[in-house]
Amino acid sequence: MGWIGKRTDDKEGRLLLAEYEARKKARPWRFYRSVPAILPFHKSESAIRLLAGPNRGGKTTAGAYELVCFATGYNPYRKEKYQTPNLTWAISLDYGSLGHVMRQKVFSILPPGYRFYKQESIVVLPKPWQSEIHFKSADSGREKFQGAGLLAAWFDEEPKGSPGEDIFSEVYARRAPGVRQRIFLTFTPLQGLSWSYRKLWDPDSEDRLPGVETFAFSIFDCSKAHGGFLDDATITAITSGYSEAEYDARVYGKYGILAGRSYFRTDLIDKALKGCSSGSRYRIRYGGLGHPVVERDDGGPLTVFRPPAPQHHYIMGVDAAGGVGRDASVASVWDRDDLALCAEWYSNKVDADEFGNNAVLPLAQYYGNALVVVESNGEHGGTVIAQLKGRYHNLYRHRQWNRIQSKYTDEYGWRTTAVSRMRVWDALAKCLREGTWSPNDRLLKEMLTVVTKDDGKVEHADGCNDDAAFASGIALAIHMDIPRYKYPRYEPATYTGASGNEWMAT
């Protein structure tokens, strides 16, 4: 359309300008022009795409354009065609303020003649497309996202916490037979190292879904000097109002710890991450009579960083879950002589009884009958303890005074309370501060998500996990409560004085 710049003081020029305006009115989405930094996002053919960017950087406009292209059957950037009519979803955090912005962005580039059914929040495009765009909000709950198969779904901003992860999983499951589903998320990462970081963004995460591609741009990429639409004065005004904690997310589209103040020193965590080893992957199972079966398997749930050694003493922290694909069951083995993490069993797809029988028990036997400390809260910890009682002797017991029976009683496992939870975090903080340990990267990355909330409570940020950190913290806390002392090796004394009767007076 190079003719747009021609003079319009003649008849031909006026006709060309009129044609341009007519085309823009009939196909407004076709006149969208991307900021150069966002072009790779538009050109990507990945099944799941994430575009992280700053506030007022044009990411919502980019998402609206993508959705309308799906609904109208053609994307010029990718030269892709889609069968129409089809079904797409536009998902905002709420139906009110944020949902209103999303709807207005979409309405502004829809073809004339579309119909909007406000009560159902559905847009029906005119002929020849007749596709449907359903507007949904994350605050309406997971059940509102069940239904027919989708061609595409657009999330404008990241749904919060575990409910948000559930909604994403529900959308991910809405595949129509024979239709290649697309999901794309345009957002400013204000939730910290949340579920989207673990499940979609982090390339090293074991929970990351396949077919994901990520893109990021900054507010400076939107300047006129870089082909954008913002002048320098506007960019300065935008960036000057952000706090230090949110600056990277709102200006550069970078993930950070924003759901609270990090409880652990992030500089020490970054330093410790550089010294982590990767270990080797195995599977382990109970072989009977104290002889566990350990087999090399690159996809196994057991990572071994250091094999068991004679004369070493080990302690294992155990955090059990239900095996439903969310919280993970973790068994962390530590060498009590130098506080090195020797092995970690990690999976969120195993039942608690199987975890106790074919993970905790054989792993404890493999590491020299390690002292096993199981978090006993809830039914899952009790299930693991039931698998060990009567079969394994070195199971941690906590002695406490029973006021009813007026005597001391032993309780198996570690019971987490408001007080004992802080012992876990403080044990990890001590090791981190003193550098007297050898952790792995999963533990350290989970520690990054442990924050002090506004109410003063210390816990993982919404949508994040702390299973590996808690299992290790339990082991380290008990190790510090019941330290092992290294006694000097006994050497018999050698007498070097006078021999025989020489010492006697004559």
GUGU-643769 format. One record per residue (C-alpha): residue in one letter; x, y, z. Coordinates in pm, whole numbers. Each point is the difference from the previous one (the first is absolute). Layout:
 res     px     py     pz
   A      X      Y      Z
...
This chain:
 res     px     py     pz
   M      0      0      0
   G    274    242    -96
   W   -258    215   -175
   I   -125    131    334
   G    280    253      8
   K    -82    151   -341
   R   -150    342    -44
   T   -377     14     28
   D    -67    330   -174
   D   -104   -174   -322
   K   -288   -231    -82
   E    210   -316     -2
   G    141     77    341
   R   -343     63    148
   L   -128   -327   -143
   L    294   -191    145
   L    -51    158    342
   A   -371    -82    -12
   E     83   -360    -89
   Y    244    -17    290
   E   -261    127    246
   A   -258   -244   -137
   R    236   -295     40
   K     96    110    351
   K   -365     19     98
   A    -83   -341   -147
   R    313   -181    128
   P    138    209    290
   W    213   -281    149
   R    197    -24   -327
   F    137    350     62
   Y    165    -95    330
   R    374     66     -8
   S    212   -175    260
   V    283    152    198
   P    313   -167   -147
   A     87   -157    336
   I   -337   -182      4
   L     29   -137   -356
   P    167   -330    107
   F   -306    -72    219
   H   -235     53   -296
   K    212   -213   -233
   S     31   -295    239
   E   -194   -313    -90
   S     32   -158    346
   A   -305   -153    164
   I     51    209    315
   R    150    349    -15
   L     80    243    282
   L     59    371    -54
   A    135    170    312
   G     17    376    -22
   P    -37    331    182
   N   -311    192     85
   R   -122    216   -292
   G    228   -185   -239
   G   -268   -124   -239
   K    -19   -364    111
   T   -381      5     40
   T    -38    143   -351
   A    229   -275   -128
   G   -215   -264    172
   A   -323    147   -139
   Y    146     -4   -351
   E    102   -365     31
   L   -348   -102    121
   V   -182    182   -279
   C    229   -159   -258
   F   -100   -343    128
   A   -368     93     -4
   T     18    135   -358
   G    198   -294   -132
   Y    335    151   -103
   N    320    134    160
   P    212    211   -239
   Y    317    -23    210
   R      5   -381     -6
   K   -189    -45   -328
   E   -226   -244    187
   K   -358    -79    -91
   Y   -267   -129    242
   Q   -336   -152    -68
   T   -297    222     86
   P   -233     21    180
   N    202    -90    308
   L      6     59    377
   T    253    211    189
   W     21    121    360
   A    128    332    137
   I     80    -34    371
   S     62    294    235
   L     63      6    376
   D   -341    149     72
   Y   -307    101   -194
   G     10    358    126
   S    293    233    -57
   L    248   -235   -167
   G   -271   -182   -191
   H   -133    332   -126
   V    343     93   -140
   M     26   -335   -176
   R   -346     27   -155
   Q     62    353   -125
   K    327   -105   -163
   V   -175   -285   -179
   F   -304    208    -99
   S    224    267   -153
   I    138   -237   -265
   L   -301   -226    -68
   P   -168     11   -343
   P   -318    210    -26
   G   -324   -185     61
   Y    111   -215    293
   R   -255    -70    273
   F     79     13    371
   Y   -223   -193    239
   K     73    178    326
   Q   -169   -243    238
   E    194   -298   -134
   S    305    220    -81
   I     27   -151   -349
   V     91    167   -327
   V   -125   -151   -328
   L    177    117   -314
   P   -199     80   -316
   K     13   -198   -323
   P    212   -146   -150
   W    170    -95    330
   Q   -275    -45    264
   S    259   -102    262
   E    -66     45    372
   I    224    179    249
   H    -89    -75    363
   F    119    247    264
   K     78   -166    331
   S    150    107    333
   A    230   -197    227
   D   -190    108    311
   S   -306   -198   -113
   G    158   -335     97
   R    130   -308   -176
   E   -343   -146    -80
   K    -70    290   -239
   F    282   -123   -222
   Q   -142   -340    -76
   G   -161    -56   -335
   A     58    -57   -369
   G    332    -12   -181
   L    181    324    -85
   L    203    127   -290
   A    178    261    213
   A     -1    152    349
   W    154    332    102
   F     90     83    361
   D     47    372     58
   E    207      0    321
   E     84   -308    204
   P   -279   -159    210
   K    104      4    365
   G    114   -289    218
   S   -114   -361     -2
   P   -350     91   -130
   G    171    170   -294
   E    208   -309    -70
   D   -318   -210     12
   I   -167    229   -254
   F    296    -22   -234
   S     -4   -381     28
   E   -372     -1    -78
   V     54    213   -311
   Y    293   -219   -102
   A   -234   -301      8
   R   -258    164   -230
   R    131   -148   -324
   A   -232    -68   -291
   P     65   -323   -197
   G    219     72   -302
   V     48    368     90
   R    340    136    101
   Q    -70    204    310
   R    193    321     72
   I     37    170    337
   F    173    335     46
   L     57    213    307
   T     81    373     -3
   F     96    125    345
   T    218    198    233
   P    154   -253    245
   L   -129    155    322
   Q    -67   -327    183
   G    367    -78     60
   L    145   -344    -68
   S   -349   -144    -28
   W   -155   -306   -162
   S     49    151   -347
   Y    374     25     61
   R     19   -364    105
   K   -246   -140   -251
   L     60    219   -304
   W    299    234     19
   D    295   -172    171
   P    181   -220   -258
   D    159   -205    279
   S   -326    -85    176
   E   -104   -364     -2
   D   -365    112     10
   R     28    208   -317
   L   -260    -85   -264
   P    118    -98   -349
   G    -30    235   -297
   V     52    324    196
   E    186    301   -139
   T     64    317    200
   F     58    362   -102
   A     77    316    197
   F     35    368    -82
   S     56    320    196
   I   -162    342      7
   F    310    135   -175
   D    -72   -229   -297
   C   -320    201    -46
   S    179    330    -56
   K    -32    176   -333
   A    372    -44    -50
   H    -57   -377     -4
   G   -306      7   -223
   G   -251     36    282
   F   -255    261     97
   L    130    159    323
   D    215    312     22
   D    284     28    250
   A   -191    233    232
   T   -288   -247     29
   I    237   -289     73
   T    172    205    272
   A   -335     81    159
   I   -105   -366     -6
   T    319   -142    146
   S     52    259    273
   G   -302   -107    205
   Y     96   -363     71
   S    151   -137    318
   E    324   -195     -6
   A   -181   -330     63
   E   -229     34   -303
   Y    229    189   -237
   D    137   -302   -192
   A   -346   -148    -54
   R   -178    321   -101
   V    281    141   -213
   Y    185   -302   -140
   G   -263   -274     25
   K    228   -210    221
   Y   -104   -250    264
   G     99     87    354
   I   -105    -41    361
   L   -299    232     25
   A   -244   -197    216
   G    176    112    317
   R    347     58    141
   S    237   -291    -53
   Y     73   -171    332
   F    340   -123   -113
   R    285    210   -132
   T    -31    -12   -377
   D    366     99    -55
   L    115   -305    196
   I   -243   -221   -191
   D    134    129   -333
   K    353    -74    119
   A    -92   -350    119
   L   -176    -81   -330
   K    332     33   -185
   G    147   -290    195
   C   -283   -252    -37
   S     59   -336   -168
   S   -255   -167   -225
   G     22   -356    132
   S   -118   -318   -174
   R   -354   -136    -29
   Y   -113   -338    134
   R   -298   -208    102
   I    -11   -177    333
   R   -235   -257    151
   Y    -24   -221    304
   G    176   -331    -56
   G    -65   -163    336
   L    233    -88    286
   G    167    339     -5
   H    124    -29   -358
   P   -145    283   -212
   V      4    -26   -379
   V    160    304   -165
   E     -7     31   -380
   R    133    275   -227
   D   -286    183   -176
   D     32    347   -154
   G   -370     58     65
   G     -6   -141    351
   P   -123    196    305
   L    322    -56    198
   T    299    230    -51
   V    325   -116    159
   F    267    264     59
   R    224   -215    219
   P    -27   -379     50
   P      0   -145    353
   A    342    -39    162
   P    116   -225    288
   Q     30    159    343
   H   -220    296   -105
   H   -324     83    177
   Y   -311    126   -178
   I   -328    173     79
   M   -307     14   -226
   G   -276    260      2
   V   -336   -113   -144
   D   -289    218   -120
   A   -288   -216   -127
   A   -278    102   -238
   G   -303   -170   -151
   G    132    -63   -351
   V   -261    208   -185
   G    241    196   -220
   R     41    312    215
   D    204    -20    323
   A    294   -239    -28
   S    109   -281    230
   V    365     58     88
   A    266   -198    186
   S    330    188     49
   V    308   -185    129
   W    278    200    166
   D    345   -109    114
   R     26     93    367
   D    379     20    -14
   D     23    294   -243
   L   -365     98    -76
   A      7    -95   -366
   L   -327    -85   -173
   C     68   -355   -118
   A   -331    -97   -160
   E   -346    136    -70
   W   -310   -199    -92
   Y   -260    234   -155
   S   -335    -70   -169
   N   -353    138      3
   K   -151   -308   -162
   V     30   -270    265
   D   -242   -106    274
   A    111     44    359
   D     13   -373     81
   E    208    -71   -312
   F    226    291     92
   G     62   -148    344
   N     50   -358   -120
   N    204     48   -318
   A    176    330     61
   V     49     91    366
   L     66   -352    134
   P    249   -121   -264
   L    176    338    -20
   A     51      5    377
   Q    140   -355    -15
   Y    224     92   -293
   Y    153    285    198
   G    118   -203    296
   N   -333    -12    186
   A    -29    378     13
   L   -198    175    272
   V   -338     64   -165
   V   -199    311     98
   V   -353      0   -145
   E   -232    299     22
   S   -295   -159    178
   N   -267    266    -65
   G   -299   -119   -199
   E    -88   -340   -137
   H    291    -26   -244
   G    278     16    259
   G   -188   -250    214
   T    -24   -235   -297
   V    376     12    -53
   I     66    -58    371
   A   -236   -300     -8
   Q    211   -149   -280
   L    316     35    212
   K   -115    -96    349
   G     97   -358     79
   R    217    -20   -313
   Y    260    268     65
   H    167     70    332
   N    163    342    -48
   L   -319    208    -17
   Y      5    337    176
   R   -222     30    305
   H    -77    314    196
   R    -35    -39    378
   Q   -250    231    169
   W   -188     23    328
   N   -355   -141    -12
   R   -208    200    248
   I   -290   -244     -9
   Q    208   -310     68
   S    250    192    218
   K    299   -156   -170
   Y    232     45   -294
   T   -114   -150   -328
   D    175    -45   -332
   E   -158    131   -319
   Y    132   -117   -332
   G    106    267   -250
   W     27    377    -13
   R   -315    196     77
   T    -12    340   -170
   T   -138    286    207
   A     38    376    -23
   V    308    -30    222
   S    158   -308   -156
   R    -50    136   -351
   M    236    286     81
   R    259   -253    121
   V     -2   -144   -352
   W     57    336   -167
   D    261    105    256
   A    197   -323    -50
   L     15     68   -373
   A     93    365     63
   K    284   -103    233
   C    149   -239   -258
   L    -36    259   -275
   R    159    273    210
   E    293   -210    120
   G     54   -182   -330
   T     53   -326    185
   W   -205   -216   -235
   S    -30   -129   -357
   P   -362     45   -121
   N   -149    -60   -347
   D   -156    252   -236
   R   -363   -110     61
   L     34     68    372
   L    156    342    -59
   K   -259    102   -262
   E   -282    -95    239
   M    167    208    271
   L    -23    298   -236
   T   -380    -30     14
   V    -20     -8    382
   V   -115    346     96
   T   -118    202    298
   K   -360     94    -68
   D   -162    327    106
   D   -144   -171    310
   G    349   -112    105
   K    -52   -365    -88
   V    292   -173   -172
   E   -104   -241   -275
   H     35    -63   -370
   A   -144    257   -239
   D   -340    -70   -152
   G     21   -258   -277
   C    350   -116    103
   N    120   -317    170
   D    226    -50    301
   D     -8   -381     26
   A    373    -56    -59
   A     90    292    227
   F   -223   -128    279
   A    129   -358    -21
   S    361    123     20
   G    -85    251    271
   I   -150   -271    221
   A    314   -212    -33
   L    230    294     72
   A   -205    118    299
   I     16   -344    165
   H    368    -29    -83
   M     60    326    186
   D   -218   -108    293
   I    176   -336     29
   P    352     68   -125
   R    249   -275    -67
   Y    335     40    170
   K    315   -131   -160
   Y    203   -169    269
   P    377    -14    -48
   R    127   -336   -114
   Y    131   -210    290
   E    373    -58    -11
   P    158   -215    277
   A    265    190    196
   T    364   -101    -56
   Y    228     -1    308
   T    339    148    -80
   G    151     14    348
   A    243   -235    173
   S    -44   -370    -57
   G      5   -291    238
   N    102     86    354
   E    211    298    -94
   W   -245    235    161
   M     49   -161    341
   A    265    123    234
   T    279   -241     69
